[in-house]
Amino acid sequence: MNIVDKIISFYLNNKSLYIGEKVTMSEHMIQTAMLAEKAKCSTSLVCSCLLHDYGHFILENPNLLVKKMKDGKHEEVGSEFLKKYFIKDVLGPIKYHVEAKRYLARSEKYYHLLSAASKLSLKIQGGIMDKKEAEEFENNEFFLDSVKLRKFDENAKKPGLKIKAINEYKNLLISKLI
């Protein structure tokens, strides 16, 4: 089975709710990609959005990690696994989308938009960035796309939303392979 078919299989077979939310991980990632498409983002960023939480598929039990207040570092697990297959413009925003949440949470307005589950994971993932961390992150090559991905991420948790089928993204996934 090639990697694109494997990814599609994970999406089709995942029926677990996204950690603390009322949608599955698959629904969440597809909704995130759809928001990026609606915003007319690059195809690389749409692909990043589609794969941003792929690390949760790889981790044994992400819900248990959260219950134990442990960070599974899904962004690193996912980007590390996917780097064998996808271009760096897809991988960067995946790797840094948690940093983007920590960065954006410096704004009280943004912080209050976070779901209860996102506030909990923020705490587990290192909390709100300090000024020095924020300045370093602003110089990251993938800063802008990571921030865009993260904003889509928080808005992609709507139960019952009509979403695309993962197979509709097959050509996009293929187009971003190394």
N, C-alpha and C positions, 0 to 999 in steps of 0.2 A: 504494500500500500504506500503510495507516495504521500508527501507531507500535506499537500492540499486536501487529499481525500481523508487523511487522518484528522485534520483540523475540522473538516465538515462533519465527520463521524462524531467527534467530541461534542460539537454543537447539537447535533441531532439526538444524541443519547443523553445529554445533560438535562435532567429534570429537577435538579436541586435548586432550591431557592438561593438567590444571591444573598450573601451573608447579611442577615438582618433586614433584608428588603422584601418586597412583595412580588418580585419578578425573579426569573431564573438568571443565572449567569449568562446563558446564551442570549436571552431576551435583552438583558442589560447591554451587552456588547453590541448587538445588532442595533438597538436604539441609539447607542452612542455613535455608531457609524452613520446611521441615517441622519442624525443631527449635523454631523460634519458634511455630509452630502448636501443637505439643505442650505448650509452656510457657504456652499461652493468652495470648500477646502480642496487642497491638492489630493490626488488619488493616494499618495503616500500617507497623508494624515488620515484619510478615510480608512485605509488599511490598518494603521496604528490603532485607531479607535475600535475597529473590529476585533483586534487581537490584544487590546491593552490589559485585560484581566486573564489572559490565557494561562498565566502562572497558577491561577486558582484550580485549573483543570489538572495541573501536574501535581500540586500539593495533595498529600494524603487526605486531610480533613480540615479545610480552611475554617469551618464553623467551630471546630474543637479548639483550634489555635486561638480564635477570638475569645471563646469562653475562658481559656486559660490566660488571656491577656498577653499572648505571644504574637510577634510579628513574623509571619511566614515569608516575608519579603517577596511576595508574588510578582512584583514588578521586575526584580532581579532574576528570579527563577524563570519567568516567562521570556524576558529578553535574552537571557543566556541560552535557553533552549532554542529560541527562534533565530538566533544569530547565525546558525548553520544554514539557514534557508532564505532569509529575507535581507533586503538591502538596508543600509544603516539609516536611511531616512524614515523607514518604518520602525526600526528598533529604538531610536533615540527617544521619541515621545513615550513609548511604552516604558522604557527604563526610568524615565524621570517624571511620570505622571503623579506619583506619590509625593515627590518633592514639590511639584506644582501645587498640590493641595495644601501642603505645609506652608508654602509661600503665599497662596491666596488667602489662607485662613488668618493672615495678619490683619486683613480687613474685617472689622466687626460685622459689616453687612454680609460679606461672603460667608463668614463663620455661621451666622444665623440661618443661612440658606441650606446648610449641610443637614442631611438627615441624621437621625439619632445614631444610626449605624456608622455613618461617615464620621461623626464626632468621636465615637468610640474608637474607630480604627485610626483616626488622626492621633489620638492620645497614644495608642500602641505603636504608631509609626514614627514617634519622636516629637509629636506636638508641633505647635506653631513655630516657624522659623524665627530665629533672632536676626537682627540687622546684618550681622556679618555673613551668616548663611544666605540671607536673601540677596546680598550684593554678589556673592559668589555665584549663586544660581542664575542671576540676571545675565551673567557672562557665559552661560552654558550655550553651546551651539544649538541645542534643541529647546531653549527656553520658551520661545513664542509658541511653537507647536505643542509643547507639553502643557502650557497654560490653556491653550484652546481645547486640547483633549480633556483636560480636567474639568473645564466648564461644561463641556458636553456630557461628561461622565455624571456629574451631579444631577443633570436634567434627564437622564436616561434611566429612570426607575419607575416608569408608569405602567401599572398593571392593566391588562386588557387592551393595550395599544395594538393596533394592527401593524405588524412589522413585516419586513421582507423575509423571505426564506433564505437560509444561509447559502443555499445553492446559487442564489442570484449574485453572490459575491465570488463565485469560483474564478471567473476570469480576472477579477481584480487581484485576488490572491496569487494567481499564476503570474500576473504581470509584474509582481513585486518580488519574485524569487531571484536569488543571486544567479 
